[in-house]
Amino acid sequence: MTRKKQRINIITLGCSKNLVDSEVFMRQVEKRYDVFADSNEATDIVVINTCGFINNAKEESINTILSAVEAKKRGEVKKVIVSGCLSQRYKMDLKNEINEVDGFYGVNELPEILKSLNIDYKKELVGERHLTTPKHYAYLKISEGCNRHCSFCAIPLIRGKHISRSIESLLNEAHFLASQGVKELILIAQDLTYYGLDLYGKRRLPQLVEQLSHIDGIEWIRLHYAYPAGFPTELLLTIADNPKVCNYLDVPLQHINSRLLDSMKRGLNGEKTRDFVKTVRQQVPGIAFRTTLIVGYPGETGEMFDELYAFVKQSRFDRLGVFTYSPEEGTSAFTLTNDIPQQVKHDRMEKLMDLQQNISLEINSKKVGETFKVLIDKKEGDFYVGRSEFDSPEVDQEILIPVSSQTLQVGNFYSVRITQADFFDLFGEMKDVL
């Protein structure tokens, strides 16, 4: 008689780097358990992979843990396990406050979590994952940790120093992903551009990208979370010249005022930040430039914010995210006076996002009548939802194609003509199959 498998639900909070960790865990346990991802179905075990980056993320993690504990009290769940960044950072506090949890584990304790489930860590599965993204794209985490010392960021305290993965291991994982039907690789790390310094003595991101582009089945390679200081400029040549590398770059700039950038320990002043943006656009004409900014950092005056506003207005970023500053214990900025009222922070964020909305509409309007290579991610309601090389999943705009006009296949590429533009979406019609 075959023994019925127990059911395990992995809830992933936070960033795509956490998602990769969850997928690695799921691959290790899938032979022993029926695996669910972020499911509302009743399961025997719940594993919560937490985020501890900013206050809102911490609150979401705590609320998710408490909800799982309540389900355990009602007899709906047998075991609750907590892992990830919040657990790494506040393990003892969490143990003392929420003792109904069966185990708290840090970011590098996968073997220990498996042991608690009576599973041995399988080295033969290294480089393999149970994908939770649509099968045609996947994230590839090329390193762990961070050697930067940005004053506002707790990631080095949580994840430790930068550790690059070897090119060989990354190529092996990419081959596995391609064998599963992945067509788009999205390279992620705490700092992509530091890649290779610890392992090879020099930055090797351009070489890694070039080698990944030779893998059959991989058609797009996208770069996320690059750092402006020390950026390997030869990477721009790779982006410009290699047809498999998307004309897309995600570089958090955080601010433009030199005094604040110095306090943030970003490694570039305002002038060099402007020069960096100019160099990127000169070397890769038409590149989609995505960035994030922080408003309300300690000491940010009205004049400093006005400088930032003018910078965004002039730079016309294709994609922009804005965060309000929140103090993180253990960081150097935590000792600074948090002197900007929360309402002022919120108002500054809204002002920047209103500006960006208008910029986005102007940029999008110029795309009407143009034709793009589009990857279809899903069918939703009356539309197929796709993206061009200028758009990353989850965080950027989408291209919507009416279902009634043609039949498309999710995971395939099509030539799409843009017929209409909105603030953060485009509408189009299929012209050809690619």
C-alpha positions in Angstrom: 0.0 0.0 0.0 1.4 3.4 -1.0 1.7 5.8 1.8 -0.1 9.1 1.1 2.3 12.0 0.9 2.0 14.9 3.4 1.3 18.3 2.0 3.7 21.2 2.4 3.0 24.9 1.6 5.9 27.3 1.0 5.0 30.9 1.5 7.6 33.3 0.0 7.7 36.9 1.1 9.9 39.7 -0.2 12.2 39.7 -3.2 13.0 37.4 -6.1 16.1 36.3 -4.3 13.9 34.8 -1.6 11.9 33.2 -4.3 15.0 31.4 -5.6 15.7 30.1 -2.1 12.2 28.7 -1.9 12.5 27.0 -5.2 15.7 25.3 -4.2 14.0 24.1 -1.0 11.0 22.8 -2.9 13.2 20.8 -5.2 14.8 19.1 -2.2 11.5 18.1 -0.7 9.2 17.4 -3.7 9.8 13.6 -3.7 8.7 13.3 -0.1 5.9 15.9 0.0 3.2 17.2 -2.2 4.5 20.7 -2.7 2.3 23.9 -2.8 3.5 27.5 -3.3 1.7 30.4 -1.6 -1.4 28.3 -1.5 -4.6 28.8 0.5 -5.2 25.0 0.5 -5.0 23.1 3.8 -1.6 21.5 4.2 0.2 19.6 6.9 3.2 21.8 7.1 3.7 25.5 6.4 7.1 27.0 5.7 7.3 30.8 5.7 10.3 32.3 3.9 10.3 35.8 5.5 11.6 39.2 4.5 13.2 41.6 7.0 14.3 44.4 4.7 12.0 47.3 5.7 9.3 47.9 8.2 6.4 47.1 5.9 8.0 43.8 4.9 8.7 42.9 8.6 5.0 43.5 9.5 3.9 41.4 6.6 6.2 38.6 7.7 5.0 38.8 11.3 1.4 38.8 10.3 1.9 35.8 8.0 3.6 33.9 10.9 0.8 34.7 13.3 -1.8 33.6 10.8 -0.1 30.3 10.3 0.2 29.8 14.1 -3.6 30.5 14.4 -4.2 27.8 11.8 -2.0 25.4 13.8 -4.1 26.1 17.0 -7.3 25.3 15.0 -5.7 22.0 14.0 -5.6 23.0 10.3 -1.7 22.8 10.2 0.5 20.4 12.1 3.8 22.2 11.8 4.9 25.8 11.2 8.5 26.5 10.1 10.0 30.0 9.6 13.1 30.8 7.6 14.6 33.7 5.7 15.8 37.2 6.4 13.5 38.1 9.4 14.3 34.8 11.1 18.0 35.3 10.4 18.0 38.8 12.0 15.6 38.3 14.9 15.7 34.6 15.6 15.9 34.8 19.4 13.3 37.5 19.7 10.9 35.5 17.5 11.5 32.4 19.5 10.6 34.2 22.7 7.6 36.0 21.3 6.0 33.3 19.1 6.9 30.0 20.7 4.2 28.1 18.8 6.4 28.0 15.8 8.2 24.6 15.4 11.5 26.0 14.1 13.2 29.3 13.2 16.0 29.1 10.7 18.4 31.6 9.0 19.1 32.2 5.4 21.8 29.6 5.0 20.3 26.8 7.0 18.6 24.7 4.3 20.2 21.4 5.5 18.9 22.1 9.0 15.4 22.8 7.8 15.5 19.5 5.8 16.7 17.6 8.8 13.7 18.9 10.8 11.6 17.3 8.1 13.6 14.0 8.2 15.1 14.7 4.8 18.8 14.5 3.9 20.2 17.3 1.9 20.8 16.0 -1.7 23.9 17.4 -3.2 23.0 15.8 -6.6 20.1 18.4 -6.8 22.4 21.4 -6.5 21.6 23.7 -9.4 18.0 22.3 -9.8 14.9 24.1 -8.7 11.1 23.6 -8.5 10.1 26.6 -10.6 7.1 28.7 -9.3 7.4 31.3 -12.1 5.8 30.7 -15.4 8.0 28.0 -17.0 9.3 30.4 -19.7 11.2 32.7 -17.4 13.3 32.2 -14.2 15.5 34.1 -11.9 19.2 33.2 -11.7 20.9 34.3 -8.4 24.5 34.7 -9.2 25.8 35.6 -5.7 24.8 35.9 -2.1 25.4 38.7 0.4 26.9 42.2 -0.2 30.2 44.0 0.6 28.7 47.5 0.2 28.1 49.5 3.3 25.1 51.7 2.4 24.1 53.5 5.5 20.4 52.7 5.3 20.6 49.0 4.3 20.6 46.0 6.6 21.2 43.3 3.9 24.9 42.9 4.8 23.9 42.3 8.4 21.4 39.7 7.3 23.0 38.0 4.3 26.6 38.5 5.1 29.5 39.3 2.8 29.4 38.9 -1.0 30.0 35.4 -2.2 30.0 34.8 -6.0 28.9 31.5 -7.4 31.3 30.0 -9.9 30.6 30.5 -13.6 30.5 26.7 -14.0 27.8 26.3 -11.4 25.7 29.1 -12.9 26.1 27.6 -16.4 25.0 24.2 -15.1 21.9 25.8 -13.5 21.1 27.8 -16.6 21.3 24.6 -18.7 18.9 22.9 -16.2 16.5 25.9 -16.5 16.7 25.8 -20.3 15.8 22.1 -20.2 12.7 23.0 -18.3 11.5 25.4 -21.0 13.0 28.6 -19.6 13.6 31.2 -22.4 14.3 34.3 -20.3 17.0 34.4 -17.5 16.7 37.3 -15.1 20.1 37.7 -13.3 19.7 38.8 -9.7 21.9 39.5 -6.7 22.3 42.0 -3.9 24.9 43.6 -6.2 25.3 42.1 -9.7 28.3 44.3 -10.7 30.5 43.0 -7.8 30.3 39.6 -9.3 33.6 37.7 -9.6 35.8 40.0 -7.5 35.9 37.6 -4.6 36.3 34.5 -6.7 38.3 35.6 -9.7 40.0 38.8 -8.5 38.1 40.9 -11.0 34.6 41.7 -12.1 33.4 38.9 -14.4 29.7 39.8 -15.0 30.3 40.6 -18.8 32.0 37.2 -19.2 29.3 35.4 -17.4 26.5 37.0 -19.4 28.4 36.2 -22.7 28.7 32.6 -21.7 25.0 32.3 -20.7 24.0 33.7 -24.0 25.4 30.6 -25.8 23.0 28.3 -24.1 20.4 26.9 -26.5 16.9 27.8 -25.6 17.8 31.0 -23.8 16.6 34.0 -25.8 16.6 36.8 -23.3 19.0 37.7 -20.5 17.9 40.5 -18.2 20.0 42.3 -15.5 18.6 43.4 -12.1 20.2 45.1 -9.1 23.4 46.6 -10.5 25.3 49.1 -8.5 26.5 52.4 -10.0 29.8 52.7 -8.2 32.5 50.5 -9.8 30.1 49.5 -12.7 32.0 47.5 -15.3 31.6 49.7 -18.3 32.5 46.8 -20.7 29.1 45.3 -19.6 27.5 48.1 -21.6 29.2 46.8 -24.8 27.7 43.3 -24.0 24.2 44.8 -23.6 24.6 46.8 -26.8 26.1 44.1 -29.0 24.7 40.8 -27.8 21.1 40.3 -29.3 20.2 37.9 -26.4 20.9 40.6 -23.7 17.9 42.8 -23.1 18.3 46.5 -23.6 17.4 46.9 -19.9 19.2 47.8 -16.8 18.1 48.1 -13.2 20.4 50.3 -11.1 19.2 51.8 -7.8 20.6 55.3 -7.6 18.8 56.3 -4.4 19.3 60.1 -4.6 21.2 62.8 -6.5 22.2 65.3 -3.8 25.9 64.8 -3.1 25.6 65.5 0.6 23.0 62.8 1.0 24.8 60.4 -1.2 27.9 60.8 0.9 25.9 60.1 4.1 24.3 57.1 2.4 27.8 55.8 1.6 26.9 55.2 -2.0 30.4 55.8 -3.5 29.3 58.4 -6.1 28.4 62.0 -5.8 25.7 63.8 -7.7 27.9 64.8 -10.6 29.2 61.2 -11.1 25.7 59.8 -10.8 24.6 62.1 -13.6 27.6 61.1 -15.7 26.8 57.4 -15.1 23.3 57.8 -16.4 24.6 59.7 -19.4 27.2 57.0 -20.1 24.7 54.2 -20.0 22.4 56.0 -22.5 25.3 56.9 -24.8 26.7 53.4 -24.9 23.3 51.7 -25.3 20.9 54.0 -27.2 17.3 53.2 -26.4 18.0 51.2 -23.2 15.2 51.0 -20.7 16.7 52.4 -17.5 15.0 51.4 -14.2 16.0 52.9 -10.9 14.8 53.3 -7.3 15.0 56.4 -5.1 14.7 57.1 -1.4 12.9 60.2 -0.1 12.9 61.4 3.5 16.4 60.3 4.4 17.7 62.1 7.5 18.7 65.6 6.6 16.8 65.8 3.3 15.8 69.4 3.0 13.2 70.8 0.7 16.0 72.1 -1.5 17.5 68.6 -1.7 14.2 67.1 -2.7 13.8 69.8 -5.3 17.1 68.8 -6.7 16.0 65.2 -6.8 12.7 66.2 -8.5 14.6 68.1 -11.2 16.9 65.2 -11.7 14.0 62.8 -12.4 12.3 65.3 -14.6 15.5 65.7 -16.7 16.6 62.1 -16.7 13.2 60.7 -17.8 13.7 57.2 -16.5 11.7 54.5 -18.2 10.9 52.8 -14.8 11.0 54.4 -11.4 10.3 53.1 -7.9 10.3 55.4 -4.8 10.7 54.4 -1.2 10.2 56.4 2.0 13.1 56.1 4.3 12.7 53.9 7.4 15.4 53.5 10.0 16.9 50.0 10.3 18.6 49.1 13.5 22.3 48.1 13.1 22.8 50.3 10.1 25.0 53.5 10.4 22.0 55.7 9.5 20.1 54.4 12.4 22.0 56.7 14.7 20.9 59.7 12.6 17.9 61.8 13.7 14.9 60.6 11.7 13.9 64.2 11.3 11.5 64.1 8.3 7.8 63.7 9.3 6.2 60.6 7.8 3.6 62.8 6.0 6.3 64.8 4.3 8.0 61.6 3.2 4.7 60.3 1.8 4.0 63.7 0.0 7.5 63.7 -1.6 7.1 60.1 -2.8 3.7 60.9 -4.3 5.1 64.0 -6.0 7.8 62.0 -7.7 5.4 59.2 -8.7 3.0 61.8 -10.2 5.9 63.2 -12.2 7.0 59.7 -13.3 3.4 58.9 -14.4 3.4 61.7 -16.8 6.9 60.8 -18.1 5.8 57.2 -18.6 2.7 58.3 -20.6 4.9 60.5 -22.8 7.4 57.7 -23.4 4.6 55.1 -24.1 2.7 57.4 -26.4 5.7 57.5 -28.7 5.6 53.7 -29.0 2.2 53.7 -30.7 2.7 52.4 -34.2 6.0 50.7 -33.4 6.4 46.9 -33.4 8.1 44.9 -30.7 9.2 41.3 -30.0 6.8 40.3 -27.1 6.9 37.3 -24.8 3.5 36.2 -23.6 3.3 35.6 -19.9 -0.3 34.7 -19.3 -3.9 34.9 -20.5 -6.0 37.1 -18.1 -9.6 38.0 -18.7 -10.0 39.5 -22.2 -6.3 39.9 -22.8 -3.1 38.0 -23.4 -0.5 39.7 -21.2 3.1 40.0 -22.5 6.3 42.0 -22.2 8.9 43.4 -24.5 12.7 43.3 -23.7 12.2 46.6 -22.0 9.9 45.2 -19.3 10.7 42.8 -16.4 7.9 40.6 -14.9 6.0 41.8 -11.8 7.6 45.2 -11.6 7.2 46.8 -15.0 4.5 47.6 -17.5 2.7 45.0 -19.7 1.6 44.8 -23.2 -2.1 43.7 -23.5 -3.4 42.0 -26.6 -7.1 41.3 -27.0 -8.0 37.6 -26.9 -10.8 38.1 -29.4 -8.4 39.2 -32.1 -6.1 36.2 -32.3 -5.0 33.0 -30.5 -1.6 33.1 -28.8 0.4 30.6 -26.8 1.7 31.5 -23.3 5.5 31.3 -23.4 5.9 32.1 -27.1 7.3 35.2 -28.8 5.3 37.3 -31.2 5.8 40.4 -33.2 3.3 42.9 -31.8 2.3 46.3 -33.1 1.4 48.9 -30.4 -2.0 50.4 -31.0 -2.7 52.3 -27.8 -0.8 53.7 -24.8 -1.7 54.2 -21.1 0.4 55.5 -18.2 1.8 52.1 -17.3 0.5 49.7 -20.0 0.6 49.3 -23.7 -2.1 47.7 -26.0 -1.2 45.9 -29.2 -2.1 43.5 -32.0 -0.2 40.5 -33.1 1.6 40.9 -36.4 3.6 37.7 -36.7 4.9 34.6 -34.8 8.6 34.7 -34.0 
